[in-house]
Amino acid sequence: MTCRRGALIVLEGVDKAGKTTQCNKLVQALQDSGQKAEMMKFPERTTKIGQLINSYLENKSNLEDHTVHLLFSANRWELMPLMKEKLEQGISLVVDRYAFSGVAFTSAKPGFSLDWCMNPDKGLPKPDLVMFLQLSPSEAAQRGQFGTERYETTVFQKAVQQKFELLMKDSSVKWQVIDAARNIEDVHADIKNHSVDAIKAAENEPIGELWK
Ligand code: TMP
């Protein structure tokens, strides 16, 4: 019998929604229940491309907007072989941000169409489930100040949220909106249930291609 593949599970959402906390908890819960699961995050700041992105996000360097968009995408493509290898080994990947952040953040800048922003990520491994952690800007503000990285302002995050809403209308991607205003454990239980279902459904399906 061939090995059942792992599922590609993505968590998206605006800042302060609790994505990283929930990714960690999900991986732990899946591992505790005997499933093979690992976490990944984008941008992956440790590669050469990731270091360029990191310096840009920390406002230590400036990059032209199209250029940085393509670098974020290249950062996903450079990890594509590793992602596929792990999925084929039966490891489910829980990913903190993916191409949807790429499109939502760049298209929130003036002069960028959704279509132009989606193009470079077309053909990446398609997630079996994308959970969008929903949190209103006022609830996000109650969770404390934004950091000092680029994009961490309420005005920009509102624009990003609107772009995510447009992306969620695309039925070629399996979206699930999660109410992130609840306590950590309730949000986790919800995320875990959806993930277990997605892992089961993906087992015997080929890995899809995003936006193709
Ligand atoms: P992080 O705080 O989750 O590490 O994300 C870094 C920032 O980069 C965050 O503001 C979202 C932004 N971003 C993009 O602009 N394009 C992308 O493709 C990704 C993955 C993140």
Boltz pocket constraint, residues with backbone or C-beta under 6 A from the ligand:
constraints:
  - pocket:
      binder: B
      contacts: [[A, 42], [A, 43], [A, 57], [A, 69], [A, 72], [A, 73], [A, 96], [A, 97], [A, 98], [A, 99], [A, 101], [A, 102], [A, 103], [A, 105], [A, 106], [A, 150], [A, 151], [A, 152]]
      max_distance: 6.0
